[in-house]
Amino acid sequence: MSSPITSSLPSKSSRPFLAAVLRGLAVVLPPLLTIVILVWIFQTVTRYVIEPLSAATREVLARSLADVRTTLPDAKVTRNDTVFESQGKQYKQLRHGANVQFVPLSVYATVEKELGSAKIAATGLGIYRQYVEIAYLRSYFLLPAVAAAFVLVMYVLGRIFAAGVGRFFWNLIEQIIHRLPLVRGVYAAVKQVTDYMLNENAVKFNRVVAVQYPCEGVWTVAFVTGDGMAAVSLATEQPMLSVLFPTLPMPFTGNTRMVPRSQVVDLKLTIEQACQYVLSCGVIVPPHQLPELMETKQQSVAIETRS
């Protein structure tokens, strides 16, 4: 009788199947998650940026263009009993309950042609909202216009907050944010990430090294950010380096330490390779740093030495 432990293990015949499923997931998940993230970003921008701007623009244009009347001077009846002519212009009569309104027939006809009579709004202002969306807020026109407006607003804000007065007011706003218990934690984390991604003066890494941290015998991947402080170098009587120890889930954040230059090992990795190593928890190792390759090189060197 087999033990509970051995009976719970997958059979040998199922292992190739599971391995194939895992390989399939490894192939499918990266592009699928990329698409999901991009769709989520697009939907978020659409919901919180494009739609509010579109609604505000539609309302402003509708109210500024609206020619909605409750009476028509010298109105003349046409062949259509809901269409009247006044001052050389034709108007469509609208009835919404006990209220009667008149809108230009050209506006009404444009909306009716596009949407059909069943979807036309019952009020004059509602018809103008639909008219503005049809005539001015088409998607092929709205998206470039919103993008251009967004870039223009960001440029103006950047110019304002680069000046002394703008920077002063923004510092006041940030002081208020830092006093809010829950908001300050989220804001600080987001600001740290965006500052690194967008700030021209963000920290630039020189190279990737390995340092014995947090204790001797334990090696940790780190990014060299520059030379250490002069006072520390004088105190230790050896040159120091400033290094950043990356943490998950953002490798560009972590703890900064000063370590002796003699105690770091240059890994000859790119920043991208180091980030992949950290994010994968050590699973993704650059090919030239694989242990098998290093053993092969050592054996080749040993053979050459003997010969």
ChimeraX commands (.cxc) that place a marker at each C-alpha (Angstrom):
marker #1 position 0.00,0.00,0.00 radius 0.5
marker #1 position 1.46,3.34,-1.02 radius 0.5
marker #1 position 1.91,6.08,1.52 radius 0.5
marker #1 position -0.30,9.23,1.42 radius 0.5
marker #1 position 2.68,11.29,0.34 radius 0.5
marker #1 position 3.61,9.20,-2.68 radius 0.5
marker #1 position -0.02,8.73,-3.73 radius 0.5
marker #1 position -0.61,12.50,-3.79 radius 0.5
marker #1 position 2.31,13.15,-6.17 radius 0.5
marker #1 position 1.49,13.56,-9.87 radius 0.5
marker #1 position 2.19,10.47,-11.96 radius 0.5
marker #1 position 5.05,10.37,-14.40 radius 0.5
marker #1 position 2.63,10.31,-17.31 radius 0.5
marker #1 position 1.05,13.62,-16.17 radius 0.5
marker #1 position 4.35,15.47,-15.81 radius 0.5
marker #1 position 4.93,16.04,-19.57 radius 0.5
marker #1 position 1.35,17.30,-19.83 radius 0.5
marker #1 position 1.85,19.77,-16.95 radius 0.5
marker #1 position 5.19,20.86,-18.36 radius 0.5
marker #1 position 3.59,21.51,-21.76 radius 0.5
marker #1 position 0.77,23.51,-20.11 radius 0.5
marker #1 position 3.27,25.60,-18.16 radius 0.5
marker #1 position 5.34,26.23,-21.29 radius 0.5
marker #1 position 2.17,27.30,-23.10 radius 0.5
marker #1 position 1.29,29.70,-20.27 radius 0.5
marker #1 position 4.82,31.08,-20.34 radius 0.5
marker #1 position 4.39,31.86,-24.04 radius 0.5
marker #1 position 0.84,33.24,-23.87 radius 0.5
marker #1 position 0.82,35.19,-20.60 radius 0.5
marker #1 position 3.40,37.93,-21.42 radius 0.5
marker #1 position 1.65,39.23,-24.57 radius 0.5
marker #1 position -1.78,38.65,-23.02 radius 0.5
marker #1 position -0.92,40.61,-19.87 radius 0.5
marker #1 position 0.66,43.33,-22.00 radius 0.5
marker #1 position -2.57,43.69,-23.97 radius 0.5
marker #1 position -4.64,43.68,-20.77 radius 0.5
marker #1 position -2.47,46.41,-19.22 radius 0.5
marker #1 position -2.60,48.55,-22.37 radius 0.5
marker #1 position -6.39,48.12,-22.60 radius 0.5
marker #1 position -6.74,49.03,-18.92 radius 0.5
marker #1 position -4.64,52.17,-19.44 radius 0.5
marker #1 position -6.70,53.15,-22.49 radius 0.5
marker #1 position -9.99,52.56,-20.66 radius 0.5
marker #1 position -8.78,54.51,-17.63 radius 0.5
marker #1 position -7.70,57.47,-19.77 radius 0.5
marker #1 position -10.97,57.31,-21.70 radius 0.5
marker #1 position -13.09,57.17,-18.55 radius 0.5
marker #1 position -11.31,59.78,-16.46 radius 0.5
marker #1 position -9.87,62.12,-19.12 radius 0.5
marker #1 position -11.50,61.87,-22.54 radius 0.5
marker #1 position -15.11,61.34,-21.44 radius 0.5
marker #1 position -15.17,64.21,-18.87 radius 0.5
marker #1 position -13.46,66.55,-21.34 radius 0.5
marker #1 position -15.84,65.47,-24.10 radius 0.5
marker #1 position -18.88,66.01,-21.86 radius 0.5
marker #1 position -17.67,69.43,-20.73 radius 0.5
marker #1 position -16.84,70.47,-24.30 radius 0.5
marker #1 position -20.20,69.21,-25.56 radius 0.5
marker #1 position -22.06,71.17,-22.89 radius 0.5
marker #1 position -20.15,74.39,-23.53 radius 0.5
marker #1 position -20.58,74.18,-27.32 radius 0.5
marker #1 position -24.24,73.18,-27.07 radius 0.5
marker #1 position -25.11,76.12,-24.82 radius 0.5
marker #1 position -23.10,78.58,-26.91 radius 0.5
marker #1 position -24.58,77.42,-30.25 radius 0.5
marker #1 position -28.11,76.73,-29.05 radius 0.5
marker #1 position -30.81,78.61,-30.91 radius 0.5
marker #1 position -33.79,77.33,-28.92 radius 0.5
marker #1 position -36.91,79.47,-28.97 radius 0.5
marker #1 position -40.24,79.30,-27.21 radius 0.5
marker #1 position -41.99,81.71,-29.59 radius 0.5
marker #1 position -41.54,82.63,-33.23 radius 0.5
marker #1 position -42.40,86.15,-34.42 radius 0.5
marker #1 position -44.45,86.22,-37.62 radius 0.5
marker #1 position -44.39,82.44,-37.88 radius 0.5
marker #1 position -45.71,80.94,-41.12 radius 0.5
marker #1 position -46.96,77.38,-41.41 radius 0.5
marker #1 position -45.32,75.20,-44.07 radius 0.5
marker #1 position -46.53,71.97,-45.68 radius 0.5
marker #1 position -45.29,70.15,-42.56 radius 0.5
marker #1 position -47.47,71.18,-39.62 radius 0.5
marker #1 position -44.44,70.85,-37.24 radius 0.5
marker #1 position -42.20,73.11,-39.33 radius 0.5
marker #1 position -42.57,76.89,-39.26 radius 0.5
marker #1 position -40.83,79.69,-41.10 radius 0.5
marker #1 position -39.77,82.82,-39.27 radius 0.5
marker #1 position -37.53,85.64,-40.53 radius 0.5
marker #1 position -36.42,83.61,-43.54 radius 0.5
marker #1 position -35.43,80.56,-41.48 radius 0.5
marker #1 position -37.26,77.29,-40.88 radius 0.5
marker #1 position -37.72,75.89,-37.36 radius 0.5
marker #1 position -38.82,72.50,-36.11 radius 0.5
marker #1 position -41.46,72.45,-33.38 radius 0.5
marker #1 position -40.74,70.29,-30.33 radius 0.5
marker #1 position -43.29,69.29,-27.72 radius 0.5
marker #1 position -42.04,68.13,-24.32 radius 0.5
marker #1 position -45.04,67.81,-22.07 radius 0.5
marker #1 position -46.76,71.17,-21.91 radius 0.5
marker #1 position -43.64,73.00,-23.15 radius 0.5
marker #1 position -43.21,73.97,-26.78 radius 0.5
marker #1 position -39.79,74.79,-28.24 radius 0.5
marker #1 position -38.44,75.55,-31.69 radius 0.5
marker #1 position -35.00,74.64,-33.08 radius 0.5
marker #1 position -33.55,75.32,-36.55 radius 0.5
marker #1 position -34.71,72.70,-39.01 radius 0.5
marker #1 position -31.15,72.21,-40.35 radius 0.5
marker #1 position -29.94,71.19,-36.89 radius 0.5
marker #1 position -32.88,68.86,-36.36 radius 0.5
marker #1 position -32.45,67.29,-39.80 radius 0.5
marker #1 position -28.74,66.61,-39.19 radius 0.5
marker #1 position -29.47,64.82,-35.93 radius 0.5
marker #1 position -32.40,62.90,-37.40 radius 0.5
marker #1 position -30.33,61.73,-40.36 radius 0.5
marker #1 position -27.52,60.50,-38.11 radius 0.5
marker #1 position -29.48,58.97,-35.23 radius 0.5
marker #1 position -32.98,58.38,-36.53 radius 0.5
marker #1 position -36.17,59.91,-35.22 radius 0.5
marker #1 position -36.48,57.39,-32.39 radius 0.5
marker #1 position -33.24,58.55,-30.69 radius 0.5
marker #1 position -33.68,62.31,-31.00 radius 0.5
marker #1 position -33.80,64.20,-27.70 radius 0.5
marker #1 position -37.09,65.72,-26.65 radius 0.5
marker #1 position -35.73,69.16,-25.71 radius 0.5
marker #1 position -33.99,71.80,-27.74 radius 0.5
marker #1 position -30.82,71.76,-25.63 radius 0.5
marker #1 position -30.71,67.96,-25.82 radius 0.5
marker #1 position -30.89,68.13,-29.61 radius 0.5
marker #1 position -28.02,70.61,-29.65 radius 0.5
marker #1 position -25.94,68.29,-27.45 radius 0.5
marker #1 position -26.48,65.54,-30.02 radius 0.5
marker #1 position -25.76,67.95,-32.86 radius 0.5
marker #1 position -22.47,69.08,-31.31 radius 0.5
marker #1 position -21.38,65.48,-30.81 radius 0.5
marker #1 position -22.19,64.67,-34.45 radius 0.5
marker #1 position -20.74,67.81,-36.01 radius 0.5
marker #1 position -17.74,68.60,-33.79 radius 0.5
marker #1 position -16.88,65.69,-31.49 radius 0.5
marker #1 position -16.26,62.81,-33.85 radius 0.5
marker #1 position -13.71,60.30,-32.49 radius 0.5
marker #1 position -11.26,60.95,-35.33 radius 0.5
marker #1 position -11.32,64.63,-34.41 radius 0.5
marker #1 position -11.77,64.36,-30.64 radius 0.5
marker #1 position -8.80,62.11,-29.84 radius 0.5
marker #1 position -6.15,64.25,-31.60 radius 0.5
marker #1 position -7.73,67.40,-30.17 radius 0.5
marker #1 position -7.70,66.01,-26.62 radius 0.5
marker #1 position -4.11,64.81,-27.03 radius 0.5
marker #1 position -3.01,68.22,-28.32 radius 0.5
marker #1 position -4.89,70.00,-25.53 radius 0.5
marker #1 position -3.38,67.67,-22.92 radius 0.5
marker #1 position 0.16,68.29,-24.19 radius 0.5
marker #1 position -0.50,72.04,-24.25 radius 0.5
marker #1 position -1.83,72.02,-20.68 radius 0.5
marker #1 position 1.15,69.97,-19.48 radius 0.5
marker #1 position 3.50,72.42,-21.19 radius 0.5
marker #1 position 1.81,75.41,-19.55 radius 0.5
marker #1 position 1.86,73.72,-16.14 radius 0.5
marker #1 position 5.51,72.80,-16.60 radius 0.5
marker #1 position 6.41,76.39,-17.43 radius 0.5
marker #1 position 4.38,77.73,-14.51 radius 0.5
marker #1 position 5.72,75.34,-11.89 radius 0.5
marker #1 position 9.27,75.78,-13.16 radius 0.5
marker #1 position 9.02,79.43,-12.10 radius 0.5
marker #1 position 9.45,80.55,-8.52 radius 0.5
marker #1 position 5.82,81.45,-7.83 radius 0.5
marker #1 position 4.44,78.22,-9.26 radius 0.5
marker #1 position 6.98,76.14,-7.38 radius 0.5
marker #1 position 6.09,77.94,-4.15 radius 0.5
marker #1 position 2.36,77.17,-4.49 radius 0.5
marker #1 position 3.06,73.57,-5.48 radius 0.5
marker #1 position 5.24,73.10,-2.40 radius 0.5
marker #1 position 2.34,74.35,-0.28 radius 0.5
marker #1 position 0.03,71.80,-1.92 radius 0.5
marker #1 position 2.51,68.99,-1.30 radius 0.5
marker #1 position 2.84,70.00,2.35 radius 0.5
marker #1 position -0.92,69.63,2.72 radius 0.5
marker #1 position -0.84,66.23,0.99 radius 0.5
marker #1 position 1.96,64.99,3.27 radius 0.5
marker #1 position -0.22,65.77,6.30 radius 0.5
marker #1 position -3.04,63.47,5.18 radius 0.5
marker #1 position -2.56,60.06,6.86 radius 0.5
marker #1 position -3.65,57.71,4.04 radius 0.5
marker #1 position -2.99,59.88,1.00 radius 0.5
marker #1 position 0.62,60.74,1.84 radius 0.5
marker #1 position 1.78,57.10,1.68 radius 0.5
marker #1 position 0.24,56.50,-1.75 radius 0.5
marker #1 position 1.36,59.90,-3.05 radius 0.5
marker #1 position 4.95,59.40,-1.89 radius 0.5
marker #1 position 5.22,56.00,-3.63 radius 0.5
marker #1 position 3.67,57.25,-6.88 radius 0.5
marker #1 position 5.78,60.41,-6.87 radius 0.5
marker #1 position 8.95,58.39,-6.39 radius 0.5
marker #1 position 8.17,56.28,-9.45 radius 0.5
marker #1 position 7.07,59.19,-11.67 radius 0.5
marker #1 position 10.04,61.31,-10.64 radius 0.5
marker #1 position 12.39,58.57,-11.74 radius 0.5
marker #1 position 10.56,58.00,-15.04 radius 0.5
marker #1 position 9.97,61.63,-16.01 radius 0.5
marker #1 position 12.41,63.82,-14.11 radius 0.5
marker #1 position 15.41,64.93,-16.14 radius 0.5
marker #1 position 17.49,64.99,-12.96 radius 0.5
marker #1 position 16.57,61.44,-11.98 radius 0.5
marker #1 position 19.19,59.09,-10.59 radius 0.5
marker #1 position 21.36,57.54,-13.29 radius 0.5
marker #1 position 22.99,54.19,-12.60 radius 0.5
marker #1 position 26.61,53.74,-13.60 radius 0.5
marker #1 position 26.93,49.97,-13.49 radius 0.5
marker #1 position 25.67,46.78,-11.85 radius 0.5
marker #1 position 27.68,45.20,-9.04 radius 0.5
marker #1 position 27.38,42.54,-6.37 radius 0.5
marker #1 position 27.91,43.45,-2.71 radius 0.5
marker #1 position 27.98,41.34,0.43 radius 0.5
marker #1 position 24.72,42.55,1.98 radius 0.5
marker #1 position 23.00,42.33,4.45 radius 0.5
marker #1 position 25.72,40.20,5.97 radius 0.5
marker #1 position 29.07,38.72,5.01 radius 0.5
marker #1 position 28.77,35.76,2.66 radius 0.5
marker #1 position 25.41,36.88,1.24 radius 0.5
marker #1 position 25.77,38.62,-2.13 radius 0.5
marker #1 position 23.18,41.09,-3.38 radius 0.5
marker #1 position 22.80,42.76,-6.76 radius 0.5
marker #1 position 23.13,46.54,-6.53 radius 0.5
marker #1 position 23.31,49.61,-8.76 radius 0.5
marker #1 position 26.22,52.04,-8.49 radius 0.5
marker #1 position 24.83,55.59,-8.38 radius 0.5
marker #1 position 28.11,57.45,-7.85 radius 0.5
marker #1 position 31.06,58.00,-5.56 radius 0.5
marker #1 position 30.61,57.99,-1.81 radius 0.5
marker #1 position 30.88,61.02,0.44 radius 0.5
marker #1 position 34.34,62.45,0.98 radius 0.5
marker #1 position 34.01,62.44,4.77 radius 0.5
marker #1 position 33.33,58.70,4.81 radius 0.5
marker #1 position 36.23,58.03,2.44 radius 0.5
marker #1 position 38.58,59.98,4.74 radius 0.5
marker #1 position 37.30,58.15,7.80 radius 0.5
marker #1 position 37.75,54.70,6.27 radius 0.5
marker #1 position 40.91,55.68,4.35 radius 0.5
marker #1 position 39.60,54.03,1.17 radius 0.5
marker #1 position 37.41,55.13,-1.71 radius 0.5
marker #1 position 33.69,54.53,-1.26 radius 0.5
marker #1 position 30.83,53.99,-3.67 radius 0.5
marker #1 position 27.16,54.88,-3.32 radius 0.5
marker #1 position 25.02,51.90,-4.29 radius 0.5
marker #1 position 21.29,51.28,-4.45 radius 0.5
marker #1 position 19.97,47.89,-3.36 radius 0.5
marker #1 position 16.82,47.30,-5.47 radius 0.5
marker #1 position 13.61,45.98,-3.96 radius 0.5
marker #1 position 10.42,44.49,-5.36 radius 0.5
marker #1 position 8.15,45.36,-7.06 radius 0.5
marker #1 position 10.06,48.45,-8.28 radius 0.5
marker #1 position 13.77,47.73,-8.78 radius 0.5
marker #1 position 14.49,51.46,-9.04 radius 0.5
marker #1 position 13.51,51.94,-5.40 radius 0.5
marker #1 position 15.29,50.52,-2.39 radius 0.5
marker #1 position 17.98,51.22,0.16 radius 0.5
marker #1 position 21.04,53.34,-0.51 radius 0.5
marker #1 position 24.33,52.43,1.16 radius 0.5
marker #1 position 27.98,53.47,0.93 radius 0.5
marker #1 position 30.37,50.55,0.56 radius 0.5
marker #1 position 34.14,50.33,-0.01 radius 0.5
marker #1 position 35.08,50.20,-3.65 radius 0.5
marker #1 position 37.27,47.16,-2.97 radius 0.5
marker #1 position 34.27,45.16,-1.71 radius 0.5
marker #1 position 32.14,45.31,-4.83 radius 0.5
marker #1 position 32.27,42.86,-7.73 radius 0.5
marker #1 position 31.46,44.19,-11.18 radius 0.5
marker #1 position 28.87,41.88,-12.77 radius 0.5
marker #1 position 29.14,43.25,-16.33 radius 0.5
marker #1 position 25.34,43.33,-16.66 radius 0.5
marker #1 position 23.10,45.91,-18.25 radius 0.5
marker #1 position 20.50,47.68,-16.12 radius 0.5
marker #1 position 17.76,45.80,-17.98 radius 0.5
marker #1 position 19.38,42.42,-17.29 radius 0.5
marker #1 position 19.78,43.28,-13.61 radius 0.5
marker #1 position 16.13,44.34,-13.36 radius 0.5
marker #1 position 15.01,41.10,-15.02 radius 0.5
marker #1 position 17.09,39.15,-12.51 radius 0.5
marker #1 position 15.57,41.03,-9.55 radius 0.5
marker #1 position 11.97,40.91,-10.82 radius 0.5
marker #1 position 12.21,37.17,-11.57 radius 0.5
marker #1 position 13.62,36.49,-8.08 radius 0.5
marker #1 position 16.83,35.15,-9.62 radius 0.5
marker #1 position 15.16,32.85,-12.15 radius 0.5
marker #1 position 16.23,34.82,-15.23 radius 0.5
marker #1 position 20.03,34.84,-15.33 radius 0.5
marker #1 position 21.88,36.39,-18.29 radius 0.5
marker #1 position 23.45,33.67,-20.48 radius 0.5
marker #1 position 27.02,34.84,-19.91 radius 0.5
marker #1 position 26.48,34.57,-16.13 radius 0.5
marker #1 position 25.12,31.00,-16.04 radius 0.5
marker #1 position 27.07,28.73,-13.66 radius 0.5
marker #1 position 27.42,26.03,-16.34 radius 0.5
marker #1 position 29.12,28.49,-18.69 radius 0.5
marker #1 position 31.49,29.65,-15.97 radius 0.5
marker #1 position 32.45,26.04,-15.17 radius 0.5
marker #1 position 33.14,25.40,-18.88 radius 0.5
marker #1 position 35.36,28.47,-19.05 radius 0.5
marker #1 position 37.26,27.40,-15.92 radius 0.5
marker #1 position 37.81,23.93,-17.37 radius 0.5
marker #1 position 39.07,25.45,-20.65 radius 0.5
marker #1 position 41.47,27.68,-18.74 radius 0.5
marker #1 position 42.69,24.71,-16.71 radius 0.5
marker #1 position 43.32,22.64,-19.88 radius 0.5
marker #1 position 45.20,25.50,-21.50 radius 0.5
marker #1 position 47.32,25.91,-18.36 radius 0.5
marker #1 position 48.25,22.22,-18.29 radius 0.5
marker #1 position 49.20,22.21,-21.95 radius 0.5
marker link #1:1,2 radius 0.2
marker link #1:2,3 radius 0.2
marker link #1:3,4 radius 0.2
marker link #1:4,5 radius 0.2
marker link #1:5,6 radius 0.2
marker link #1:6,7 radius 0.2
marker link #1:7,8 radius 0.2
marker link #1:8,9 radius 0.2
marker link #1:9,10 radius 0.2
marker link #1:10,11 radius 0.2
marker link #1:11,12 radius 0.2
marker link #1:12,13 radius 0.2
marker link #1:13,14 radius 0.2
marker link #1:14,15 radius 0.2
marker link #1:15,16 radius 0.2
marker link #1:16,17 radius 0.2
marker link #1:17,18 radius 0.2
marker link #1:18,19 radius 0.2
marker link #1:19,20 radius 0.2
marker link #1:20,21 radius 0.2
marker link #1:21,22 radius 0.2
marker link #1:22,23 radius 0.2
marker link #1:23,24 radius 0.2
marker link #1:24,25 radius 0.2
marker link #1:25,26 radius 0.2
marker link #1:26,27 radius 0.2
marker link #1:27,28 radius 0.2
marker link #1:28,29 radius 0.2
marker link #1:29,30 radius 0.2
marker link #1:30,31 radius 0.2
marker link #1:31,32 radius 0.2
marker link #1:32,33 radius 0.2
marker link #1:33,34 radius 0.2
marker link #1:34,35 radius 0.2
marker link #1:35,36 radius 0.2
marker link #1:36,37 radius 0.2
marker link #1:37,38 radius 0.2
marker link #1:38,39 radius 0.2
marker link #1:39,40 radius 0.2
marker link #1:40,41 radius 0.2
marker link #1:41,42 radius 0.2
marker link #1:42,43 radius 0.2
marker link #1:43,44 radius 0.2
marker link #1:44,45 radius 0.2
marker link #1:45,46 radius 0.2
marker link #1:46,47 radius 0.2
marker link #1:47,48 radius 0.2
marker link #1:48,49 radius 0.2
marker link #1:49,50 radius 0.2
marker link #1:50,51 radius 0.2
marker link #1:51,52 radius 0.2
marker link #1:52,53 radius 0.2
marker link #1:53,54 radius 0.2
marker link #1:54,55 radius 0.2
marker link #1:55,56 radius 0.2
marker link #1:56,57 radius 0.2
marker link #1:57,58 radius 0.2
marker link #1:58,59 radius 0.2
marker link #1:59,60 radius 0.2
marker link #1:60,61 radius 0.2
marker link #1:61,62 radius 0.2
marker link #1:62,63 radius 0.2
marker link #1:63,64 radius 0.2
marker link #1:64,65 radius 0.2
marker link #1:65,66 radius 0.2
marker link #1:66,67 radius 0.2
marker link #1:67,68 radius 0.2
marker link #1:68,69 radius 0.2
marker link #1:69,70 radius 0.2
marker link #1:70,71 radius 0.2
marker link #1:71,72 radius 0.2
marker link #1:72,73 radius 0.2
marker link #1:73,74 radius 0.2
marker link #1:74,75 radius 0.2
marker link #1:75,76 radius 0.2
marker link #1:76,77 radius 0.2
marker link #1:77,78 radius 0.2
marker link #1:78,79 radius 0.2
marker link #1:79,80 radius 0.2
marker link #1:80,81 radius 0.2
marker link #1:81,82 radius 0.2
marker link #1:82,83 radius 0.2
marker link #1:83,84 radius 0.2
marker link #1:84,85 radius 0.2
marker link #1:85,86 radius 0.2
marker link #1:86,87 radius 0.2
marker link #1:87,88 radius 0.2
marker link #1:88,89 radius 0.2
marker link #1:89,90 radius 0.2
marker link #1:90,91 radius 0.2
marker link #1:91,92 radius 0.2
marker link #1:92,93 radius 0.2
marker link #1:93,94 radius 0.2
marker link #1:94,95 radius 0.2
marker link #1:95,96 radius 0.2
marker link #1:96,97 radius 0.2
marker link #1:97,98 radius 0.2
marker link #1:98,99 radius 0.2
marker link #1:99,100 radius 0.2
marker link #1:100,101 radius 0.2
marker link #1:101,102 radius 0.2
marker link #1:102,103 radius 0.2
marker link #1:103,104 radius 0.2
marker link #1:104,105 radius 0.2
marker link #1:105,106 radius 0.2
marker link #1:106,107 radius 0.2
marker link #1:107,108 radius 0.2
marker link #1:108,109 radius 0.2
marker link #1:109,110 radius 0.2
marker link #1:110,111 radius 0.2
marker link #1:111,112 radius 0.2
marker link #1:112,113 radius 0.2
marker link #1:113,114 radius 0.2
marker link #1:114,115 radius 0.2
marker link #1:115,116 radius 0.2
marker link #1:116,117 radius 0.2
marker link #1:117,118 radius 0.2
marker link #1:118,119 radius 0.2
marker link #1:119,120 radius 0.2
marker link #1:120,121 radius 0.2
marker link #1:121,122 radius 0.2
marker link #1:122,123 radius 0.2
marker link #1:123,124 radius 0.2
marker link #1:124,125 radius 0.2
marker link #1:125,126 radius 0.2
marker link #1:126,127 radius 0.2
marker link #1:127,128 radius 0.2
marker link #1:128,129 radius 0.2
marker link #1:129,130 radius 0.2
marker link #1:130,131 radius 0.2
marker link #1:131,132 radius 0.2
marker link #1:132,133 radius 0.2
marker link #1:133,134 radius 0.2
marker link #1:134,135 radius 0.2
marker link #1:135,136 radius 0.2
marker link #1:136,137 radius 0.2
marker link #1:137,138 radius 0.2
marker link #1:138,139 radius 0.2
marker link #1:139,140 radius 0.2
marker link #1:140,141 radius 0.2
marker link #1:141,142 radius 0.2
marker link #1:142,143 radius 0.2
marker link #1:143,144 radius 0.2
marker link #1:144,145 radius 0.2
marker link #1:145,146 radius 0.2
marker link #1:146,147 radius 0.2
marker link #1:147,148 radius 0.2
marker link #1:148,149 radius 0.2
marker link #1:149,150 radius 0.2
marker link #1:150,151 radius 0.2
marker link #1:151,152 radius 0.2
marker link #1:152,153 radius 0.2
marker link #1:153,154 radius 0.2
marker link #1:154,155 radius 0.2
marker link #1:155,156 radius 0.2
marker link #1:156,157 radius 0.2
marker link #1:157,158 radius 0.2
marker link #1:158,159 radius 0.2
marker link #1:159,160 radius 0.2
marker link #1:160,161 radius 0.2
marker link #1:161,162 radius 0.2
marker link #1:162,163 radius 0.2
marker link #1:163,164 radius 0.2
marker link #1:164,165 radius 0.2
marker link #1:165,166 radius 0.2
marker link #1:166,167 radius 0.2
marker link #1:167,168 radius 0.2
marker link #1:168,169 radius 0.2
marker link #1:169,170 radius 0.2
marker link #1:170,171 radius 0.2
marker link #1:171,172 radius 0.2
marker link #1:172,173 radius 0.2
marker link #1:173,174 radius 0.2
marker link #1:174,175 radius 0.2
marker link #1:175,176 radius 0.2
marker link #1:176,177 radius 0.2
marker link #1:177,178 radius 0.2
marker link #1:178,179 radius 0.2
marker link #1:179,180 radius 0.2
marker link #1:180,181 radius 0.2
marker link #1:181,182 radius 0.2
marker link #1:182,183 radius 0.2
marker link #1:183,184 radius 0.2
marker link #1:184,185 radius 0.2
marker link #1:185,186 radius 0.2
marker link #1:186,187 radius 0.2
marker link #1:187,188 radius 0.2
marker link #1:188,189 radius 0.2
marker link #1:189,190 radius 0.2
marker link #1:190,191 radius 0.2
marker link #1:191,192 radius 0.2
marker link #1:192,193 radius 0.2
marker link #1:193,194 radius 0.2
marker link #1:194,195 radius 0.2
marker link #1:195,196 radius 0.2
marker link #1:196,197 radius 0.2
marker link #1:197,198 radius 0.2
marker link #1:198,199 radius 0.2
marker link #1:199,200 radius 0.2
marker link #1:200,201 radius 0.2
marker link #1:201,202 radius 0.2
marker link #1:202,203 radius 0.2
marker link #1:203,204 radius 0.2
marker link #1:204,205 radius 0.2
marker link #1:205,206 radius 0.2
marker link #1:206,207 radius 0.2
marker link #1:207,208 radius 0.2
marker link #1:208,209 radius 0.2
marker link #1:209,210 radius 0.2
marker link #1:210,211 radius 0.2
marker link #1:211,212 radius 0.2
marker link #1:212,213 radius 0.2
marker link #1:213,214 radius 0.2
marker link #1:214,215 radius 0.2
marker link #1:215,216 radius 0.2
marker link #1:216,217 radius 0.2
marker link #1:217,218 radius 0.2
marker link #1:218,219 radius 0.2
marker link #1:219,220 radius 0.2
marker link #1:220,221 radius 0.2
marker link #1:221,222 radius 0.2
marker link #1:222,223 radius 0.2
marker link #1:223,224 radius 0.2
marker link #1:224,225 radius 0.2
marker link #1:225,226 radius 0.2
marker link #1:226,227 radius 0.2
marker link #1:227,228 radius 0.2
marker link #1:228,229 radius 0.2
marker link #1:229,230 radius 0.2
marker link #1:230,231 radius 0.2
marker link #1:231,232 radius 0.2
marker link #1:232,233 radius 0.2
marker link #1:233,234 radius 0.2
marker link #1:234,235 radius 0.2
marker link #1:235,236 radius 0.2
marker link #1:236,237 radius 0.2
marker link #1:237,238 radius 0.2
marker link #1:238,239 radius 0.2
marker link #1:239,240 radius 0.2
marker link #1:240,241 radius 0.2
marker link #1:241,242 radius 0.2
marker link #1:242,243 radius 0.2
marker link #1:243,244 radius 0.2
marker link #1:244,245 radius 0.2
marker link #1:245,246 radius 0.2
marker link #1:246,247 radius 0.2
marker link #1:247,248 radius 0.2
marker link #1:248,249 radius 0.2
marker link #1:249,250 radius 0.2
marker link #1:250,251 radius 0.2
marker link #1:251,252 radius 0.2
marker link #1:252,253 radius 0.2
marker link #1:253,254 radius 0.2
marker link #1:254,255 radius 0.2
marker link #1:255,256 radius 0.2
marker link #1:256,257 radius 0.2
marker link #1:257,258 radius 0.2
marker link #1:258,259 radius 0.2
marker link #1:259,260 radius 0.2
marker link #1:260,261 radius 0.2
marker link #1:261,262 radius 0.2
marker link #1:262,263 radius 0.2
marker link #1:263,264 radius 0.2
marker link #1:264,265 radius 0.2
marker link #1:265,266 radius 0.2
marker link #1:266,267 radius 0.2
marker link #1:267,268 radius 0.2
marker link #1:268,269 radius 0.2
marker link #1:269,270 radius 0.2
marker link #1:270,271 radius 0.2
marker link #1:271,272 radius 0.2
marker link #1:272,273 radius 0.2
marker link #1:273,274 radius 0.2
marker link #1:274,275 radius 0.2
marker link #1:275,276 radius 0.2
marker link #1:276,277 radius 0.2
marker link #1:277,278 radius 0.2
marker link #1:278,279 radius 0.2
marker link #1:279,280 radius 0.2
marker link #1:280,281 radius 0.2
marker link #1:281,282 radius 0.2
marker link #1:282,283 radius 0.2
marker link #1:283,284 radius 0.2
marker link #1:284,285 radius 0.2
marker link #1:285,286 radius 0.2
marker link #1:286,287 radius 0.2
marker link #1:287,288 radius 0.2
marker link #1:288,289 radius 0.2
marker link #1:289,290 radius 0.2
marker link #1:290,291 radius 0.2
marker link #1:291,292 radius 0.2
marker link #1:292,293 radius 0.2
marker link #1:293,294 radius 0.2
marker link #1:294,295 radius 0.2
marker link #1:295,296 radius 0.2
marker link #1:296,297 radius 0.2
marker link #1:297,298 radius 0.2
marker link #1:298,299 radius 0.2
marker link #1:299,300 radius 0.2
marker link #1:300,301 radius 0.2
marker link #1:301,302 radius 0.2
marker link #1:302,303 radius 0.2
marker link #1:303,304 radius 0.2
marker link #1:304,305 radius 0.2
marker link #1:305,306 radius 0.2
marker link #1:306,307 radius 0.2
view
